[in-house]
Amino acid sequence: MAGLGGVRNTVRQELVARQLDEQIAGRFPVGRRLRILDVGMGQGTQALRLARAGHSVTGLESDAEMLGSARAALASEPEGIRERVRLIEGDGRETGVHFLPGSFDVVLCHGVMMYVEEPDPMLAGLARMLAPGGLLSLLVRNADALAMRPGLAGDFGAALAAFDTAAYTNRLGLTVRADRLDALRATL
C-alpha cells in the first residue's frame, strides 16, 4: 500500500480509509454492495480496497502513468476482485461524458481539486453522478490549515500571511490551491 510517498502515504491512505468506512457505515445499510466512482484514483489504493470489500468500483484517472500503476495493481488481484473494478482514462471534469446522472452511490474525489483551476463546475458534475442519498467524499487541502507548517517552524510572519491566501506550493513543486469548507459547501 505504500506506493507513492512511502510510509507517509500509507498513513494518509489508512486515515482516509477509516473515515470513508465510517461515513459509508453511517449512510448505507450493512452489507449493501455500493456503486462507487473514484475520480482521480491514482494508483487505485482506495478503489481496490473498496472492491475487496465487495463494492463495484469505477476508477477515472487522467494520468496515463497512474492509470498504468492502477492496472498493474488490479492485474495482481483475484478474478473476483478484478470483475468488480472498471478503469477508465478520463478527466473528472467530464464525468457527464462517461456516466449518466445518479449512476453511483458514492463518489470519491481525493487529492484532485487542488489541481483544478475552476472547481465549481467539476464539483457540480460530481454531485450529479450521485444517486439520491449518495455520498460525495472530497479530500482537499484545508486552506485554513496552511499556517500550520510555518507556524510550527517558528516563522510566524509566514504563518500570518498564510491566512490571507489559498495558494501554496506542494511537494511536487507546483503552485496549487487549497479550499475552505464554506466555499465547497456553497458550491454543493
N, C-alpha and C positions, 0 to 999 in steps of 0.2 A: 504493500500500500504506500510505501514511502514515495516512489516516483520522483517527481519534481520537488525539490526543496527538502528532501530527506526527512529527518525527524520533525522539523517544523511543520512540514506538510502533513505528516502522519497525525500530529496533534490537532491541526486545523481540521482535517477530514473527520477525525473522531468526534470533535466538538460539534461539527456540522451534523454528523450522523445522529448523535444523541438528541440534538434539538429537533431535527427533522422527524425522527421517530416519535418524539413526544408530541409534536404538532399533528402528525398523522393519527396517532392513537387517540388524541383528543377530538378528532374531527370525523373519523370514519369507523364503522363497526369492525371489531376484531376479526381478522381472517379475510376481510374483503380484499380481493385482488384489484389493485388500482391500475389505472392507465396513467402513466407518468411521462411527461416531456421534460427532458433535461437539455436546456438551451445553453450552448457554450460548455458542453460536457467535458472538454479537455481530454484527459486520459481515460475517462469513464469510471472513475472510482465510485462515485455515488450511484451512477446508473447500474453498474454491475452489482453493487451491494443491494440495491433495491430489487433487481431481478432475482438475486439469490433468495430474497425474502418472498418471492412468488409473484411479484408485480410485473406487468407488461410495460417495458420502458422503451421510449424512442429518444435517441440521443441526436441532437442537432449541433454540429460543430463546423465552423468556417475554416479553421486552420488545418490544412492537409496533414501536417506533421502530427498534430494532436490526434486527429482522426485515425491516422495510421497506428498510433500507440493504443488507442481505444480498440481498434480492430484486432491488434495483436493480443491484447488482454482478453478480449472476447473469445478469440480462437482457442485460448487455453482453458476455457470453461467447459463443463459438461454440456452435452447436447441440449438437455432440458433448460439450461440457463440461456444458451445461445438462441433458442427458439423464442424466448421472451424479450429479446433485445433487437431493435432495429436501429441502425446507424445511418444518418443522412448528412451529407455535406451541404451546409447551408448556413445562412445568416439569420440570427434571431430577430432581426428587423423585418424579416419576410416570412413569418410563421403562417400568415394567411395564404401564401403561395403553396405551402406544403400540407396544410391541415384545415379542416373545417372548424368553425367556431364550436366550442363546447366539447371538443374531442378528448379532453384529458381531465382527470380528477385532480391531478397535482401537476404544477408546472414549476420547475426549478430554474433559477437563473442566478447562479453563484459565481461571483468574481468576474462578471461581464460588464455590468452597467458603467463602470468607471472608464471603459474604453469607448463608450457610445456618446458621441458629441451631443446629440439631441435625444435624451432618453424617453421623453414623454410618448412619442408615437410607438416606440418599442414596448413600453410598459402597457399601453392600451392594447396592443396586439397580443401580448402575453395573457392579459386578463380575458380577452375574447376567447382564448383557447380553452378556458376553464369551463367545465360543466357546472351547473348550479350547485352551490355548496362546496366548490372546489377550493384548493389551497394553492396560493402563489407564494413560493419561497424565494425571497430575494436575499442575496448575500452581497452587501455593498460596503465600501469603505465609509466609515462614520465620520463625516466632516467635523462634528463636534469633538471628536477624539484626536484630531490632527495635532493638537497642542501637547499631547502626552509625551511623545518622543523627545522633543526639545525640552519640555519641562523636566522630565526625568534626568536629562543630561545637564540640567542646570542652566540652560540657555533660555531664560525667562522672557527676554525680548522676542525671540523667535516664537516662543510659546504663545505670547500675547498676539503676535501678528497672525498666527495660525487660526485664530478665532475669526478673522476677517476674510478668509479665503476658503475655497473648496478645492483648489488645485494643489497637487503635490507631486513629487517625483517618486515613482515606485521603485521596487528592487531591480527592475529591468532598465532603469534609467529613463523611463517615459514619463512625461508630464501628463497626468490623468486627473480625473475629477472624483471627489468624494461627495456623498449625498447626505442630506438631512432628512430625518424621518417625516417631518411635517410636509416637505416638498413632495416626497414619494406618496404620502397619503393623499395629498391634494390631487395628484395625477390619477390615482386609482379611484 
